[in-house]
Amino acid sequence: HLCVTHSRWIVMCAFGEGGSQLFGSMAPSRRDCRCDMIFLLGYLLLSVLGFQPALAKVCNDYTRHGLDNNWYTRDGEKLPIMVLMPMNESALMSSISQGIEPAVQLAIQHIRESRQYSFSLITKIYDTECDNAKGLRAFFDAICYGPKHLMIFGGVCPSVTSIIAESLEGWNLVQLSFAATTPVLADRKKYPNFFRTVPSDNAVNPAVVKFLNYYNWSRVGTLTQDVQRFSEVRNDLTNELEKADIQIADTESFSNDPCVNVKKLKDNDVRIIIGQFDENLASKVFCCAYNLNMYGSKYQWIIPGWYQGNWWEQANSTNCTTKKLLTAMEGYISVDFEPLSAKQIKGISGRTPQEYEREYNREREQKGVEASKFHGFAYDGIWVIAKTLTRVMELLRHKDRHDMYHNFTVDDREVGKMVLDVMNETNFFGVTGQVMFRNGERMGTIKFTQFQEGQEVKVGEYNAIADVLDLINNTIRFQGVEPPKDRTFVRLQRRQINVPLYSILSTITILGMLMAGTFLFFNIKNRNHRLIKMSSPYMNNLIILGGLLSYASIFLFGLDGSFVSDKEFETLCTVRTWILIVGYTTAFGAMFAKTWRVHAIFKNVKMKKKIIKDQKLFIIVGGMLLIDLCILICWQIVDPLKRTVEEYSLEADPQGRDIAIRPFLEHCENTHMTIWLGIVYAYKGLLMLFGCFLAWETRNVSIPALNDSKYIGMSVYNVGIMCIIGAAVSFLTRDQPNVQFCIVALVIIFCSTITLCLVFVPKFVTMRTNPDAATQNRRLKFTQNQKKEDSKTSTSVTSVNQANTSRLDGLQSDNHRLRMRITELDKELEEVTMQLQDTPEKTPYIKQNHYQDVNNILSIRNFTDGKDGEKSLKNHLEQKPQAQWGSMDPSRISRGQLEDINSPEHIQRRLSLQLPILHHAYLPSIGGVDASCSSPTSSPPSSPHHRHMPPSYRVMVSGL
């Protein structure tokens, strides 16, 4: 067994790791083989590689405890401990070892002075020089030529320590390290016999996670130097962060230039950065952070805490000055194990950590060496060995006493297992805190320090045994008023309508609705009045209803998610769309129908009789509403409106807080929004264009007592233009809800208010100032309009036939003179009527067989072209009325004084002058007029004058 094992180490010295793998599969099966030839071969290989081993030495097998198995029974026994450290000053980590030796000697002295142990420890230091081959050589010499060792103490350089620790199981030895922090040694399958009193680099990861949770940082990034030591720590940290449910936003690794990786961290909005790199690259990292402005109140750096003092001055190899580095470094948190406990508690040695430190410094200064940060762990390590060996000796003595045959022996395998078990049970308070192991790892104390104004200040510590983070009050100083955020917190901010704007427009809308209600009350109350009745009051009611619905939609357009829930907002989208479309169609449809009726009557080229009642107009409006309902129902079933949220780019917080504002806006949209809007706009646009055309065609018709064509035309123009402007501006300002709502509301208010005012204010003013204006002013307007129409017609005829110009002028002059005569006679009749107001007057019933006499009277108006017309008028006025009117109602004969007033002569005179007025005033109120002739029986061809008279003359004469 020893032969093969020794040979394995010799070959490892020659071939390194490859030699270890070569002999890894070889299991020693014989314990009594002779190995002189193998030793010579191994030494020969070392010689070839440049080593000069002393061939005079012969490796003696002193490692088997069975040769001397009573060592545990004698008091005062000196127990040798193998100490492996780099002692050569030229070695890489020799400064650590030089500061360790005073602590080790001080621990042995304190153990001896305590008199609680029946043995004394003897340490023999073997110099590994931080070199794998030389370390193995030192270890082999200690095994082969030194005394038998119960334990191995030491292991500073990670590479040497890992090679030796991997073979300890074959030697049945347990190694206790005080300075090897590499995470690789935490693998219990590979290094089952390895312990350490110093926490590993991975031990800081639970402390970091605890620190992150303390400040509620749930999003971090890592920046790792591409070295195995740091990669191992990063991998373990990743596992710890995943267990703690902390998001790793970005993981960056670099070899030489970290600026690119630091830039990626910034681009990914990483605020909390956990770094794993040495002090040489730390200066480059912070120089890059300074150039990228990744410091200050928005960032928090967490880096290792084992750097040398003033490392930024010694390791600065960048273009940044020391001042810039200090600016970028200000506030960083460093994490490292606690070298000495801060508790004022006496430990196993009977001294507090502070008392021990004073003794250590005194010893160190006497020897003239620098202090080592691992001296406390080395001191506690010696006490661990002492307690472990004491416990092992107690167990061996107990077994020896209970051996029946008193021939108890123990070999190295059993001693090694006992030492391993006792080490796992270690638990005492030392100068570095509570000393105990969990799977070979020290459960120590982790300290947190913060870089403040050029120096590191301790701000807290983490107890791994109790899993408790204890931060010193008021010691952590952050650059801002509060700890940095772990990300740019994005606060969603709804772009909503300002309450003052909504209130103002709502107030205006309420005033508009009150005005519409006033018009509705006025229209209903005076619906039987001649002025209101002749303008279709029911259609006017529809106009008012449409205006009220349009007004009501303004309230719904001003509501958003700040007033209603998401589900209610979707319902609101549908309701306000329906109300606005139906309201628009109701109001515009009524105006459209009235305008169409005026156009159909006054632009009747064929002069056929047209009777257009309100029922037809209701059918037109109903048809428009039916089309709207079909479109809306299909829209709602096939592709209903839903609440959609449109988010915009991030904006800085106006109050300067460390947050970003992401505005969002709620819309009512669906999948095929463009198609549905196109259908609605096309349908409404065509109706609007046709309405504008009708309004333009009837622009010269001015008979207020009969219709509102002029004002309705103005309303149609107003609605059309404002709708086009409103739709365009609303589309362009869809991302500005205040502007959009203001424009939409003002367009609706303006259109509805102007329309209602144009339709009802003239009626209201007329009713208030002159209720009989419908009858009194009609004749004057009729004459003036007829004169204008005659002038237009004369001009048209002149262009056709120049020869008849003089004749037409004469006829026109005579016609106008006769009409003025008729007007004068009407005024005389009205004066007589005013004088007889105190006497009841009833109009006689005209029998059917007397229509021909009425036609003869009305023919005065139809045949007013030339002298014949004037003669005809005189003949009619001079005729005897008795024979034409026949008998009267017997009840009238007995009335005394009324007989003279109601005589046929008086009736004939009144009818001859008032019947044309009645014909024009009352026929429209029952739904139509006769546009073909002026009398119920006569026709245009009955007179030769009618054939040459233009249609416009006949229309005006007949009262339409």
SULTA-V578502 format. One line per field, one symbol per residue. ss: DSSP state (H for helix, E for strand, C for the rest). phi: phi as a letter, one per 20 degrees, with the letter a starting at -180 (. if undefined). Layout:
ss: ???
phi: ???
//
This chain:
ss: CHHHHHHHHHHHHHHCHHHHHHHHCCCCCCCCCCCHHHHHHHHHHHHHCCCCCCCCCCCCCCCCHHHHCCCCCCCCEEEEEEEEECCCCCCCCHHHHHHHHHHHHHHHHHHHHHCCCCEEEEEEEEECCCCHHHHHHHHHHHHHHCCCCCEEEECCCHHHHHHHHHCHHHHCCEEEECCCCCHHHHCCCCCCCEEECCCCCCHHHHHHHHHHHHCCCCEEEEEEECCHHHHHHHHHHHHHHHHCCCEEEEEEEECCCCHHHHHHHHHCCCCEEEEECCHHHHHHHHHHHHHCCCCCCCCEEEEECCCCCCHHHHCCCCCCCHHHHHHHHCCCEEEEECCCCCCCCCCCCCCCHHHHHHHHHHHHHHHCCCCCCCHHHHHHHHHHHHHHHHHHHHHHHHHHHCCCCCCCCCCHHHHHHHHHHHHHCCEEEECCEEEEEECCEECCEEEEEEEECCEEEEEEEEECCCCEEEECCCCCCCCCCCCCCCCCEEEEEECCCCHHHHHHHHHHHHHHHHHHHHHHHHHHHCCCCHHHHCCCHHHHHHHHHHHHHHHHHHHHHCCCCCCCCHHHHHHHHHHHHHHHHHHHHHHHHHHHHHHHHHHHHHCCCCCCCECCCHHHHHHHHHHHHHHHHHHHHHHHHHCCCEEEEEEEEEEECCCCCCEEEEEEEEEEECCCHHHHHHHHHHHHHHHHHHHHHHHHHCCCCCCCCCCCHHHHHHHHHHHHHHHHHHHHHHHHCCCCHHHHHHHHHHHHHHHHHHHHHHHHHHHHHHHHHCCCHHHHHHHHHHHHHHHHHHHHHHHHHHHHCHHHHHHHHHHHHHHHHHHHHHHHHHHHHHHHHHHCCCCCCCCCCCCHHHHHHHHHHHHHHHCCCCHHHHHHHHHHHHCCCHHHHCCCCHHHHCCCCHHHHCCHHHHHHHHHHHHHHHHHHHHHHHCCECCCCCCCCCCHHHCHHHHHCCHHHHHHHCCC
phi: .ffffffffffffedmffffffefeeefdcddfecffffffffffffffoecfefffcfeedeefffbedfeedemfedfceddbedffeffdfffffeegfffffffffffffldceccecdcedeellcffffffffffffedeffdebddpodffffffffffdfffeldddcddbedffffefffecfddcbeefffffffgffffffffdledbccdccffcggffffffffgfffffemdfefbcccbdcdefffffffffeledddddcaeffeffffffffffemdbofeccdccfdeffflffeedfcdefffffffffegnfddcbfefcfeeecfefencfgfffffffffffffemdefdfefffffffffffffffffffffffffffeefelcfccdfffffffffffffefabedfeofdbcclnefedddddcceclnbecfdrbceffelcdcdffldfdefdfbgfefaffedfcfedfffgfffffffffffffffffffffffffdfefgffffdlffffffffffffffgffffffeebffdcffffffffgfffffffffffffffffffffffffffeedefelefcddefffffffffffffffffffffgfefbffcecddedffcfffenfebdddfccecdbbfdfffffffffffffffffffffffffdfeeccgfebdgfffffffgfffffffffffffffdfecffffffffffffffffffffffedfgffffffebfeffefeffffffffffffffffffffffecffefffffffffffffffffffffffffffffffdffdgcceffefffdffffffffffffdddnfgfffffffffefeeffeemfdfgfffeemfffffefgfffgffffdeffffgeedgffdorceeebecfdfcgffcffffeefffffffffnc
//
